[in-house]
Amino acid sequence: MTNKEKYIQLCNTKSIPVHSQYWWYEKATQENGWDAIVIDNAHGDILAAMPYWICRKYGFRLMIMPRHTQFLWIYVSENAPKNIYETLLLEIDKTCRLNHVSWCSLMGYFPSELLNEAQKRKFEITQRISYQIEKVPASEHIIDLFSSNKKRQIKKFHEGELCRISVDEFYSFHSHCLAQRGKKIDYDRSWAISLLSEAVRRNSGCALAVKNSLGQLMSAVFLIWDEKVCYYLLPTYDNDFKHSGAMAFVTYKAMEFASENNIKFDFEGSMQPSIASSYMQFGGKACTYYKLDYFRNPLLKILLKLFHRI
């Protein structure tokens, strides 16, 4: 059995978060270059495992996170030995060497034991910030979390209806909204159909939207979730309805979904001050996750820093 087959079997028997599910990697990479590191014992019991993606970019081979995959979760068995993270990092290094990887970059809510081992092995560790609501209150109390500004936006909203839209409609709307602001969408329709449609099919995602009485889309967000967390992925709004309160309303409804399912709400963070401020105004509390960078090619490190890619 290959490591990939072992990992798929693990996902089918254990509770693995959505960003690290085998189907997420399969669809997010469009079945191109994903595999898994699996550490097992003599009895075939899996002690630790993680998916990974190797692609070619900037003329180099890289082990990086797939597009819009914010967090890597590493499975570690309760029966794993104390040196499991040392073993795991050795396997990552071995995988990089065998595949001629120049740069390995991973992000996630990593435990201190892994961070300590990574530091010993010359990984560069960068703190990043996401915003979470650990316990979303009941629907009627969600607004109590909001700043006075967000409360005003909710009160202003009086015309619109919540609905779920197809992935294709969401993609077209997101493209339109970004074009209004002179920006280009950073994923293509085939990627959206591949990954987001699979999330919907597995009841792990939906495109939540607000339409006005004329049927015009005002705001939308794609939500993904697992047994513990609901993630606020790809929020967007039409500039014509920027001051309508529609974006605040769809966010409120996304949080209501998390409340009804008794799971955490994660805004997936942003290092942009204006976006971070908005998430805090919805009640999000800052929480730290980590980016681990391991360079096997010093030239690539210089180039990436020169062009502000890291």
N, C-alpha and C positions, 0 to 999 in steps of 0.2 A: 504493500500500500504506500502510495506517495505521501509526502508531507501535506500536499494540498488535499488529498482525500482524507487524511487523518483530521485535518482542520475542519473540513466540511462536516465530518462525523461529530467532532467536538461541538460545533455550533448547533447541531441537531440534538445534542444531549445535555448541553449546559446553557445557562443563561448568559449569553454574550451580548454586550451592548451593540446597538444598531450600527455605529460607525465601524465596528470591527467584525461584523457578520460577513461570512463568506460571500453571500449574494451581493452585499454592498460593494465589496472589492471587485467582484466579478463584473457588475454592471457599471460601477464608477470608472473602471479601467477599460470597459467594453471588451472584456476577456483578453486583454493584451498586457502580459507581463506581470500578473499578480501570482503570488505563491505564498507559502507559509513556512515559518521556522517552527519546528516542533521538537521539543525535548522530552523524551520518554525514558522509562526505566526498562530493566530487563524483562519485566512482565508485560510491557506494552502500555503501561499507564502513562498518560500524558501529564508531565510535571509543569510544563510551561509551553506557551504557544502564542504566536502573533502573526497576522497577515502582513505582507509587504508588497510594494509595487516598484518594479525597476523599469525606467523609461529612458529614452534618449532626449536630451534637451541641451541647448547651447553647444551641441557637438560632443557632449559627454554622456556617460551612462550614470544615472542617478537613482538612488533609492529614496523616494520622497512620498509625501502623502498625496493620494488622488485628489482631483479637483473637488472643492467644497467638502472635504473630509477633514473636519477640524480636530478630531481627537482620535488617537490610537489607544486602544485598551488592550493590555497584555494579560492573557490568562495565566494564572499561577495556581497550581493545586495546593490545597491545605497540607498535603503530604510532601511538598517539595522540600529539598534540603536547604539549609541556610545560605549556601553559596549559589542559589539558583540564578540570581541576577548577574553574577560574575559569569556563569556558564552561558546565559542568554547573550550577554554582550560579546563573548567570544564567538558565539554562533553568528551574530550579526556581522562581526568583523570577517569571519570566514566566508560568509555569503557575499559580502562586498568584494573580497579578494577573488573569489571564484568567478564572479560576474563582472569583474573589472569596473566596479563602481567607484566613481571619483568623489562623490559626495552623498552622505547619508543624512537625511533630515527628518526627524520624527517629532510629533507633538502630542501631548496628552497630559492627563492628571496623573503623573507618575509618582510612585511612592518614594520616600526618602532613601530607601535601600538601593533602589535603581539609580537615583541621582548620585549617590555617593560613589557607586561603582563606575558610573559614567565619567565622573570627574577624575577618578584615578586613571581612566583610560583615555584621557585627553579629549573627551567630548566637550564642545562648547555648550554651556547651558544658559539659556535665556529665559527669564520669567516673562510670561504673557498673562493678560488679564481677560477673564470672561466675567459675565454677570449672571447670577443665578438667584432664583427664589426657591429656597429649600422646601418651604411648605406654602403652597398657594392657598389662601383662605377660600372660604365659600364664596360663591358668585357675588352675593350682595355686599361682601366686604373687600373684594379685590380693589375697588376704587380707593379704599382707604390707604392703600400702598402708594398711590400716585401723588406726584407733586401737584401744587396748585395749578401749574401750567397744563399738565396732562388732564387734570379734572375739568379744566375749562374746555379743553379740546373735546372731551367726551360729552360734556353738556351741550356744546355747539352742534354736535352731530345729531341730526334729526331726520335726514332723508337718506335711506339706504337699507338694503336688505342683505343679511349674511347668507352666503351660499358656498358650495364647493364647486370648483371648476375643473375641467380636464387639464392634464399636463400640457397638452398642446396649446390650449387657450392661455394657460399661465405663462408659457414660454413667450407667446406672442405679446402678451401684456407687459411682461418684464422687459422685453426688447424695446417696446414702444416707450415705456417710462424712462429707460436709460437714454434712448435717442433724444428725448425731449431735453435732457440735460447735457447733450453733446457727448455721451458716453456709449461705448460699445459693450454688449453683453459678453461675458467671459466664458461662456459655455455654449455649445451648439445644440440644435434641436435634437439631433440623434442621441447625444449624451443625456438630455433631459428625458427623452422617451425611454432610453435604456434604464437609467437609474430611478428617476422619480416615479415612473409608471410601475416599476417593480415594487417600490415602497408602498404605493397605493394598493397594488394587488395583494401584498402581504399584510395589509392593514397596519402598516408601520409609517404611513405618511398620507398627507392630503394637501391640496391647494385650497386654502381658505381665502375667501374674497368677499368684497362688498360691492354691490351694484346699486345704482340709483333707480328711480322709478322708470327711467327710459331704457334701462338695461345696460347702461354704460358702467364699465368697471372703474371703480374709484381707488381701491387699494387691494392688496393681496399679500399673502405670505405662504411659503411652503413650510409645513410642519413635518418633522419626523419624530418618531418616538420609539421607545422600547419599554421594558417593564418598570424602569425607574425614572426616566427623564424624557421630557418633551423638549425638542430643540427648535429654536426660532430660526429657520433657514430661509434665505432669499426674500426678505421683506421688500415691498415696492409699492409705489403709489403714482397716480397720474397727477402731473403738475396742475392740471385744471381744477383738481380737488384738493390741492395741498392744504388749504386752510379750512377744509370742511369738517375735520375731525375724524375722517374715515380711517386714517392709518392708526390713530389711537384706538378707535373702536375695534378694528380687526385684531389689534394686539390684545385688547381686553378679552376678546372672545377666544383667542389662542390660549391665554392664561386660564380662562374658564375651563377650557378643555383639559388642561393639566390638573386643575382642581377636581373636576369630575372623576378623573382617573387616578387621583391621589398619587401623582408623580411630581418630581421636581420640574422646574421650568428653567431652561438655560438659553440665554440670548446669544450664545456662541461668541460673545466678546467682540471687541473692536479696539484697536489701538488708536483710532481716530477720536480726538476729544469730543467732537460734536455728537458722534454716534454713542460713545460711552456715556455722555451726559444724558442722552435720551433714555438709554437703558436704565440708568440709575433713577431717572424720574418716574419710571414705571415700577420702581421698587426693587430693582436688581441690586444685589450686593456683590461687590468685587470678590473674585476668587482667583487664585493663582493656578495656572497650568504651565507646562514647560516645553520649550523647544530644544531638542538635542541635535547638534550638528557635529558631524564627524567627517573631516576632510582627508582624503587619501591623495589629493592632488592640490598642492599649494597654489598653483597657478589659477585654478578655478576659484579658490577662496578669494584671491586678490581681485579677480574679474568681477565676482559677485558683489564684493564690497564696493568696488569702484562704481558699479552701475546700480548700487542700492537695492540689490535683489535679496540681501539678507540684513 
